[in-house]
Amino acid sequence: MLSLWHNQKILSLIQSEGWLKLGSFRTMKKIYRADRIVASRSSLPLSGIMGSVANALLRLGRSLSSVRRPTTTNALKAVELSRFDRRADDLFTRVAQETPYLCERTQDILNWRFVDIPHKRYTVLEAPPNGPLEAYAVCRIQHADGLRKGIIADILAEDENAARSVIAACDDLFTRQGVDFAVCHGMQPAVERAFRSLRYRPARPLPIDSLWVHSSQPLPDADHPGAWHVTLADSDGEMW
């Protein structure tokens, strides 16, 4: 069993019951519209100027990153997916062989979770559109506190290149839809590197952002960084 986001009472309880703390449930964040974020958090007369300066710095950073980043010749094409099929089963099987602690992500579960869900609208992006599936990402846009927040709720990828392809497709979608910032939570090291390459940066962890596990059986290599793949979709916080 996994446990995330506890208040102090729950934390004391699971510690007394022998749960193992694996570490922080990492949040990665990318800023798109610094001016709107500054305006939402400050009523100072100069907040508009501060936001404009921050936007200019963001554009400069993106320009410098695009110059420094080598051209990827083996980038995969990512397209929107209407429904998961057997290729998702095959991807899950391959990734699970390298990632021992991974919640099940078969086509039936993914369609139930992201396609047939009646009260939320997700966009699913896959790469490549033909042949074996190498990566998918599930994203949505949420309105909160006057801001448009992009959320990458789930991602599964065979390698860093495949992950980068679907993250870049989410990035394009968020840009077109005018989001102010985007977040994703928890991931494999290769997927985290892909996020970093697209200017996502770790947010400061909160005390509640810890990942705990409980099992009646030994968990070999449970503290190894590449042993786990946990995303926001693995929590009930994204379900409702």
Secondary structure, 3 states (H helix, E strand, C coil): CEEECCCHHHHHHHHHCCCEEEEECCEEEEECCHHHHHHHHCCCCCHHHHHHHHHHHHHHHHHHHHHHCCCCCCCCCCEEECCCCHHHHHHHHHHHHHCCEECCCCHHHHHHHHHCCCCCCCEEEEECCCCCCCEEEEEEEEEECCEEEEEEEEEEECCHHHHHHHHHHHHHHHHHCCCCEEEEECCCHHHHHHHHHCCCEECCCCCCCEEEECCCCCCCCCCCCCCEECCHHHCCCCCC
